[in-house]
């Protein structure tokens, strides 16, 4: 990673994840966007620095709404493997609503992530969002 002011130093990552060190497992929600990929990379770097710590599992949700989503999920899987993280892609199946698709997709995503957390014995699900994502959600 480039050595610039936007990079998060290891000590800051350690402090960021400090409350999670005793978790048995953590699900990382990774869509393939820069925010969630950064989360996965940072969490993997943090976990490697620990003698003991939680199992990290990367999970991607394919909502079945865009043709390129399956390829993006495969890309995330390759990146997760390069970081020595297990990865699972979950698919939102069934009929999609005619209206309110973003809210329904968000609800489906969190339902699927919760199922994955139970499967892996994870006590936490980590997501990452840019400031723009957060503002958009709020609006």
PyMOL CGO cylinders between C-alpha atoms (Angstrom):
from pymol import cmd
from pymol.cgo import CYLINDER

trace = [
    CYLINDER, 0.00, 0.00, 0.00, 1.35, 3.45, -0.80, 0.3, 1, 1, 1, 1, 1, 1,
    CYLINDER, 1.35, 3.45, -0.80, 2.92, 5.36, 2.04, 0.3, 1, 1, 1, 1, 1, 1,
    CYLINDER, 2.92, 5.36, 2.04, 0.69, 8.43, 2.04, 0.3, 1, 1, 1, 1, 1, 1,
    CYLINDER, 0.69, 8.43, 2.04, -1.51, 10.28, 4.48, 0.3, 1, 1, 1, 1, 1, 1,
    CYLINDER, -1.51, 10.28, 4.48, -4.65, 8.40, 3.39, 0.3, 1, 1, 1, 1, 1, 1,
    CYLINDER, -4.65, 8.40, 3.39, -3.23, 5.02, 4.46, 0.3, 1, 1, 1, 1, 1, 1,
    CYLINDER, -3.23, 5.02, 4.46, -4.30, 3.76, 7.87, 0.3, 1, 1, 1, 1, 1, 1,
    CYLINDER, -4.30, 3.76, 7.87, -1.27, 2.95, 10.02, 0.3, 1, 1, 1, 1, 1, 1,
    CYLINDER, -1.27, 2.95, 10.02, -1.14, -0.47, 11.71, 0.3, 1, 1, 1, 1, 1, 1,
    CYLINDER, -1.14, -0.47, 11.71, -1.47, 1.13, 15.16, 0.3, 1, 1, 1, 1, 1, 1,
    CYLINDER, -1.47, 1.13, 15.16, -4.73, 2.81, 14.11, 0.3, 1, 1, 1, 1, 1, 1,
    CYLINDER, -4.73, 2.81, 14.11, -6.07, -0.47, 12.71, 0.3, 1, 1, 1, 1, 1, 1,
    CYLINDER, -6.07, -0.47, 12.71, -5.17, -2.18, 15.99, 0.3, 1, 1, 1, 1, 1, 1,
    CYLINDER, -5.17, -2.18, 15.99, -7.08, 0.48, 17.91, 0.3, 1, 1, 1, 1, 1, 1,
    CYLINDER, -7.08, 0.48, 17.91, -10.02, 0.34, 15.47, 0.3, 1, 1, 1, 1, 1, 1,
    CYLINDER, -10.02, 0.34, 15.47, -10.46, -3.43, 15.90, 0.3, 1, 1, 1, 1, 1, 1,
    CYLINDER, -10.46, -3.43, 15.90, -9.38, -3.66, 19.57, 0.3, 1, 1, 1, 1, 1, 1,
    CYLINDER, -9.38, -3.66, 19.57, -12.87, -4.46, 20.84, 0.3, 1, 1, 1, 1, 1, 1,
    CYLINDER, -12.87, -4.46, 20.84, -13.11, -7.46, 18.50, 0.3, 1, 1, 1, 1, 1, 1,
    CYLINDER, -13.11, -7.46, 18.50, -9.96, -9.33, 19.48, 0.3, 1, 1, 1, 1, 1, 1,
    CYLINDER, -9.96, -9.33, 19.48, -11.86, -11.88, 21.63, 0.3, 1, 1, 1, 1, 1, 1,
    CYLINDER, -11.86, -11.88, 21.63, -14.65, -12.51, 19.14, 0.3, 1, 1, 1, 1, 1, 1,
    CYLINDER, -14.65, -12.51, 19.14, -14.70, -16.13, 17.94, 0.3, 1, 1, 1, 1, 1, 1,
    CYLINDER, -14.70, -16.13, 17.94, -15.38, -15.10, 14.34, 0.3, 1, 1, 1, 1, 1, 1,
    CYLINDER, -15.38, -15.10, 14.34, -16.23, -11.98, 12.36, 0.3, 1, 1, 1, 1, 1, 1,
    CYLINDER, -16.23, -11.98, 12.36, -18.12, -11.75, 9.07, 0.3, 1, 1, 1, 1, 1, 1,
    CYLINDER, -18.12, -11.75, 9.07, -16.79, -9.10, 6.71, 0.3, 1, 1, 1, 1, 1, 1,
    CYLINDER, -16.79, -9.10, 6.71, -19.44, -7.86, 4.27, 0.3, 1, 1, 1, 1, 1, 1,
    CYLINDER, -19.44, -7.86, 4.27, -17.49, -7.33, 1.04, 0.3, 1, 1, 1, 1, 1, 1,
    CYLINDER, -17.49, -7.33, 1.04, -19.30, -6.12, -2.07, 0.3, 1, 1, 1, 1, 1, 1,
    CYLINDER, -19.30, -6.12, -2.07, -16.18, -5.50, -4.11, 0.3, 1, 1, 1, 1, 1, 1,
    CYLINDER, -16.18, -5.50, -4.11, -16.38, -1.73, -3.87, 0.3, 1, 1, 1, 1, 1, 1,
    CYLINDER, -16.38, -1.73, -3.87, -13.41, 0.24, -2.59, 0.3, 1, 1, 1, 1, 1, 1,
    CYLINDER, -13.41, 0.24, -2.59, -14.90, 0.75, 0.87, 0.3, 1, 1, 1, 1, 1, 1,
    CYLINDER, -14.90, 0.75, 0.87, -15.52, -2.92, 1.63, 0.3, 1, 1, 1, 1, 1, 1,
    CYLINDER, -15.52, -2.92, 1.63, -12.31, -4.08, -0.05, 0.3, 1, 1, 1, 1, 1, 1,
    CYLINDER, -12.31, -4.08, -0.05, -10.40, -1.64, 2.17, 0.3, 1, 1, 1, 1, 1, 1,
    CYLINDER, -10.40, -1.64, 2.17, -12.20, -3.08, 5.19, 0.3, 1, 1, 1, 1, 1, 1,
    CYLINDER, -12.20, -3.08, 5.19, -11.26, -6.63, 4.19, 0.3, 1, 1, 1, 1, 1, 1,
    CYLINDER, -11.26, -6.63, 4.19, -7.63, -5.71, 3.59, 0.3, 1, 1, 1, 1, 1, 1,
    CYLINDER, -7.63, -5.71, 3.59, -7.38, -3.78, 6.86, 0.3, 1, 1, 1, 1, 1, 1,
    CYLINDER, -7.38, -3.78, 6.86, -9.07, -6.53, 8.89, 0.3, 1, 1, 1, 1, 1, 1,
    CYLINDER, -9.07, -6.53, 8.89, -6.82, -9.19, 7.35, 0.3, 1, 1, 1, 1, 1, 1,
    CYLINDER, -6.82, -9.19, 7.35, -3.72, -7.14, 8.13, 0.3, 1, 1, 1, 1, 1, 1,
    CYLINDER, -3.72, -7.14, 8.13, -4.93, -6.63, 11.72, 0.3, 1, 1, 1, 1, 1, 1,
    CYLINDER, -4.93, -6.63, 11.72, -5.68, -10.34, 12.20, 0.3, 1, 1, 1, 1, 1, 1,
    CYLINDER, -5.68, -10.34, 12.20, -2.28, -11.41, 10.84, 0.3, 1, 1, 1, 1, 1, 1,
    CYLINDER, -2.28, -11.41, 10.84, -0.60, -9.25, 13.49, 0.3, 1, 1, 1, 1, 1, 1,
    CYLINDER, -0.60, -9.25, 13.49, -2.32, -11.16, 16.32, 0.3, 1, 1, 1, 1, 1, 1,
    CYLINDER, -2.32, -11.16, 16.32, -1.01, -14.34, 17.90, 0.3, 1, 1, 1, 1, 1, 1,
    CYLINDER, -1.01, -14.34, 17.90, -4.63, -15.37, 18.49, 0.3, 1, 1, 1, 1, 1, 1,
    CYLINDER, -4.63, -15.37, 18.49, -7.82, -13.76, 17.36, 0.3, 1, 1, 1, 1, 1, 1,
    CYLINDER, -7.82, -13.76, 17.36, -11.08, -14.18, 15.55, 0.3, 1, 1, 1, 1, 1, 1,
    CYLINDER, -11.08, -14.18, 15.55, -11.62, -16.10, 12.38, 0.3, 1, 1, 1, 1, 1, 1,
    CYLINDER, -11.62, -16.10, 12.38, -12.43, -13.67, 9.57, 0.3, 1, 1, 1, 1, 1, 1,
    CYLINDER, -12.43, -13.67, 9.57, -14.88, -14.73, 6.87, 0.3, 1, 1, 1, 1, 1, 1,
    CYLINDER, -14.88, -14.73, 6.87, -15.53, -12.57, 3.82, 0.3, 1, 1, 1, 1, 1, 1,
    CYLINDER, -15.53, -12.57, 3.82, -19.12, -12.71, 2.57, 0.3, 1, 1, 1, 1, 1, 1,
    CYLINDER, -19.12, -12.71, 2.57, -20.47, -11.21, -0.63, 0.3, 1, 1, 1, 1, 1, 1,
    CYLINDER, -20.47, -11.21, -0.63, -24.17, -10.85, -1.34, 0.3, 1, 1, 1, 1, 1, 1,
    CYLINDER, -24.17, -10.85, -1.34, -25.25, -11.11, -4.97, 0.3, 1, 1, 1, 1, 1, 1,
    CYLINDER, -25.25, -11.11, -4.97, -28.69, -9.55, -5.11, 0.3, 1, 1, 1, 1, 1, 1,
    CYLINDER, -28.69, -9.55, -5.11, -29.30, -10.90, -8.61, 0.3, 1, 1, 1, 1, 1, 1,
    CYLINDER, -29.30, -10.90, -8.61, -30.11, -7.40, -9.81, 0.3, 1, 1, 1, 1, 1, 1,
    CYLINDER, -30.11, -7.40, -9.81, -27.10, -6.75, -12.07, 0.3, 1, 1, 1, 1, 1, 1,
    CYLINDER, -27.10, -6.75, -12.07, -25.51, -9.16, -14.57, 0.3, 1, 1, 1, 1, 1, 1,
    CYLINDER, -25.51, -9.16, -14.57, -21.99, -8.14, -13.51, 0.3, 1, 1, 1, 1, 1, 1,
    CYLINDER, -21.99, -8.14, -13.51, -22.60, -8.97, -9.82, 0.3, 1, 1, 1, 1, 1, 1,
    CYLINDER, -22.60, -8.97, -9.82, -21.53, -12.62, -10.20, 0.3, 1, 1, 1, 1, 1, 1,
    CYLINDER, -21.53, -12.62, -10.20, -18.20, -11.56, -11.73, 0.3, 1, 1, 1, 1, 1, 1,
    CYLINDER, -18.20, -11.56, -11.73, -17.70, -9.01, -8.95, 0.3, 1, 1, 1, 1, 1, 1,
    CYLINDER, -17.70, -9.01, -8.95, -18.33, -11.73, -6.36, 0.3, 1, 1, 1, 1, 1, 1,
    CYLINDER, -18.33, -11.73, -6.36, -15.73, -13.95, -8.04, 0.3, 1, 1, 1, 1, 1, 1,
    CYLINDER, -15.73, -13.95, -8.04, -13.26, -11.06, -7.95, 0.3, 1, 1, 1, 1, 1, 1,
    CYLINDER, -13.26, -11.06, -7.95, -13.88, -10.64, -4.21, 0.3, 1, 1, 1, 1, 1, 1,
    CYLINDER, -13.88, -10.64, -4.21, -13.36, -14.37, -3.71, 0.3, 1, 1, 1, 1, 1, 1,
    CYLINDER, -13.36, -14.37, -3.71, -9.99, -14.21, -5.49, 0.3, 1, 1, 1, 1, 1, 1,
    CYLINDER, -9.99, -14.21, -5.49, -8.93, -11.23, -3.39, 0.3, 1, 1, 1, 1, 1, 1,
    CYLINDER, -8.93, -11.23, -3.39, -10.09, -12.90, -0.17, 0.3, 1, 1, 1, 1, 1, 1,
    CYLINDER, -10.09, -12.90, -0.17, -8.08, -16.00, -1.03, 0.3, 1, 1, 1, 1, 1, 1,
    CYLINDER, -8.08, -16.00, -1.03, -5.01, -13.85, -1.68, 0.3, 1, 1, 1, 1, 1, 1,
    CYLINDER, -5.01, -13.85, -1.68, -5.45, -12.57, 1.89, 0.3, 1, 1, 1, 1, 1, 1,
    CYLINDER, -5.45, -12.57, 1.89, -5.89, -16.14, 3.22, 0.3, 1, 1, 1, 1, 1, 1,
    CYLINDER, -5.89, -16.14, 3.22, -9.53, -15.49, 4.09, 0.3, 1, 1, 1, 1, 1, 1,
    CYLINDER, -9.53, -15.49, 4.09, -12.40, -17.88, 3.45, 0.3, 1, 1, 1, 1, 1, 1,
    CYLINDER, -12.40, -17.88, 3.45, -15.12, -16.42, 1.26, 0.3, 1, 1, 1, 1, 1, 1,
    CYLINDER, -15.12, -16.42, 1.26, -18.75, -17.22, 0.59, 0.3, 1, 1, 1, 1, 1, 1,
    CYLINDER, -18.75, -17.22, 0.59, -21.12, -15.67, -1.92, 0.3, 1, 1, 1, 1, 1, 1,
    CYLINDER, -21.12, -15.67, -1.92, -24.77, -15.59, -0.91, 0.3, 1, 1, 1, 1, 1, 1,
    CYLINDER, -24.77, -15.59, -0.91, -27.55, -14.93, -3.41, 0.3, 1, 1, 1, 1, 1, 1,
    CYLINDER, -27.55, -14.93, -3.41, -30.80, -13.10, -2.81, 0.3, 1, 1, 1, 1, 1, 1,
    CYLINDER, -30.80, -13.10, -2.81, -33.16, -15.46, -4.57, 0.3, 1, 1, 1, 1, 1, 1,
    CYLINDER, -33.16, -15.46, -4.57, -36.84, -15.31, -5.30, 0.3, 1, 1, 1, 1, 1, 1,
    CYLINDER, -36.84, -15.31, -5.30, -39.05, -12.59, -6.70, 0.3, 1, 1, 1, 1, 1, 1,
    CYLINDER, -39.05, -12.59, -6.70, -37.94, -8.99, -6.41, 0.3, 1, 1, 1, 1, 1, 1,
    CYLINDER, -37.94, -8.99, -6.41, -40.36, -6.19, -5.56, 0.3, 1, 1, 1, 1, 1, 1,
    CYLINDER, -40.36, -6.19, -5.56, -41.61, -3.83, -8.25, 0.3, 1, 1, 1, 1, 1, 1,
    CYLINDER, -41.61, -3.83, -8.25, -41.00, -0.82, -6.00, 0.3, 1, 1, 1, 1, 1, 1,
    CYLINDER, -41.00, -0.82, -6.00, -38.73, -0.16, -3.06, 0.3, 1, 1, 1, 1, 1, 1,
    CYLINDER, -38.73, -0.16, -3.06, -35.96, -2.35, -4.45, 0.3, 1, 1, 1, 1, 1, 1,
    CYLINDER, -35.96, -2.35, -4.45, -33.07, -0.60, -2.59, 0.3, 1, 1, 1, 1, 1, 1,
    CYLINDER, -33.07, -0.60, -2.59, -34.76, -1.04, 0.80, 0.3, 1, 1, 1, 1, 1, 1,
    CYLINDER, -34.76, -1.04, 0.80, -35.73, -4.64, 0.03, 0.3, 1, 1, 1, 1, 1, 1,
    CYLINDER, -35.73, -4.64, 0.03, -32.18, -5.40, -1.17, 0.3, 1, 1, 1, 1, 1, 1,
    CYLINDER, -32.18, -5.40, -1.17, -30.73, -3.87, 2.00, 0.3, 1, 1, 1, 1, 1, 1,
    CYLINDER, -30.73, -3.87, 2.00, -33.07, -5.96, 4.18, 0.3, 1, 1, 1, 1, 1, 1,
    CYLINDER, -33.07, -5.96, 4.18, -32.19, -9.11, 2.22, 0.3, 1, 1, 1, 1, 1, 1,
    CYLINDER, -32.19, -9.11, 2.22, -28.48, -8.33, 2.48, 0.3, 1, 1, 1, 1, 1, 1,
    CYLINDER, -28.48, -8.33, 2.48, -28.59, -7.99, 6.27, 0.3, 1, 1, 1, 1, 1, 1,
    CYLINDER, -28.59, -7.99, 6.27, -30.74, -11.11, 6.61, 0.3, 1, 1, 1, 1, 1, 1,
    CYLINDER, -30.74, -11.11, 6.61, -28.25, -13.12, 4.55, 0.3, 1, 1, 1, 1, 1, 1,
    CYLINDER, -28.25, -13.12, 4.55, -25.29, -11.68, 6.47, 0.3, 1, 1, 1, 1, 1, 1,
    CYLINDER, -25.29, -11.68, 6.47, -26.96, -12.61, 9.76, 0.3, 1, 1, 1, 1, 1, 1,
    CYLINDER, -26.96, -12.61, 9.76, -27.44, -16.16, 8.47, 0.3, 1, 1, 1, 1, 1, 1,
    CYLINDER, -27.44, -16.16, 8.47, -23.77, -16.32, 7.54, 0.3, 1, 1, 1, 1, 1, 1,
    CYLINDER, -23.77, -16.32, 7.54, -22.78, -15.01, 10.97, 0.3, 1, 1, 1, 1, 1, 1,
    CYLINDER, -22.78, -15.01, 10.97, -24.78, -17.79, 12.63, 0.3, 1, 1, 1, 1, 1, 1,
    CYLINDER, -24.78, -17.79, 12.63, -23.26, -20.39, 10.30, 0.3, 1, 1, 1, 1, 1, 1,
    CYLINDER, -23.26, -20.39, 10.30, -19.69, -19.33, 11.11, 0.3, 1, 1, 1, 1, 1, 1,
    CYLINDER, -19.69, -19.33, 11.11, -20.27, -18.59, 14.80, 0.3, 1, 1, 1, 1, 1, 1,
    CYLINDER, -20.27, -18.59, 14.80, -19.52, -14.91, 14.23, 0.3, 1, 1, 1, 1, 1, 1,
    CYLINDER, -19.52, -14.91, 14.23, -20.53, -12.44, 16.89, 0.3, 1, 1, 1, 1, 1, 1,
    CYLINDER, -20.53, -12.44, 16.89, -19.98, -9.42, 14.65, 0.3, 1, 1, 1, 1, 1, 1,
    CYLINDER, -19.98, -9.42, 14.65, -20.69, -8.37, 11.07, 0.3, 1, 1, 1, 1, 1, 1,
    CYLINDER, -20.69, -8.37, 11.07, -18.52, -5.57, 9.76, 0.3, 1, 1, 1, 1, 1, 1,
    CYLINDER, -18.52, -5.57, 9.76, -19.58, -3.35, 6.88, 0.3, 1, 1, 1, 1, 1, 1,
    CYLINDER, -19.58, -3.35, 6.88, -17.84, -0.38, 5.33, 0.3, 1, 1, 1, 1, 1, 1,
    CYLINDER, -17.84, -0.38, 5.33, -19.35, 2.66, 3.71, 0.3, 1, 1, 1, 1, 1, 1,
    CYLINDER, -19.35, 2.66, 3.71, -17.93, 5.81, 2.22, 0.3, 1, 1, 1, 1, 1, 1,
    CYLINDER, -17.93, 5.81, 2.22, -19.25, 9.13, 3.43, 0.3, 1, 1, 1, 1, 1, 1,
    CYLINDER, -19.25, 9.13, 3.43, -21.22, 9.40, 0.19, 0.3, 1, 1, 1, 1, 1, 1,
    CYLINDER, -21.22, 9.40, 0.19, -22.88, 6.01, 0.85, 0.3, 1, 1, 1, 1, 1, 1,
    CYLINDER, -22.88, 6.01, 0.85, -23.84, 7.10, 4.35, 0.3, 1, 1, 1, 1, 1, 1,
    CYLINDER, -23.84, 7.10, 4.35, -25.29, 10.38, 3.12, 0.3, 1, 1, 1, 1, 1, 1,
    CYLINDER, -25.29, 10.38, 3.12, -27.22, 8.61, 0.38, 0.3, 1, 1, 1, 1, 1, 1,
    CYLINDER, -27.22, 8.61, 0.38, -28.69, 6.12, 2.87, 0.3, 1, 1, 1, 1, 1, 1,
    CYLINDER, -28.69, 6.12, 2.87, -29.69, 8.93, 5.19, 0.3, 1, 1, 1, 1, 1, 1,
    CYLINDER, -29.69, 8.93, 5.19, -31.29, 10.95, 2.40, 0.3, 1, 1, 1, 1, 1, 1,
]
cmd.load_cgo(trace, "trace")
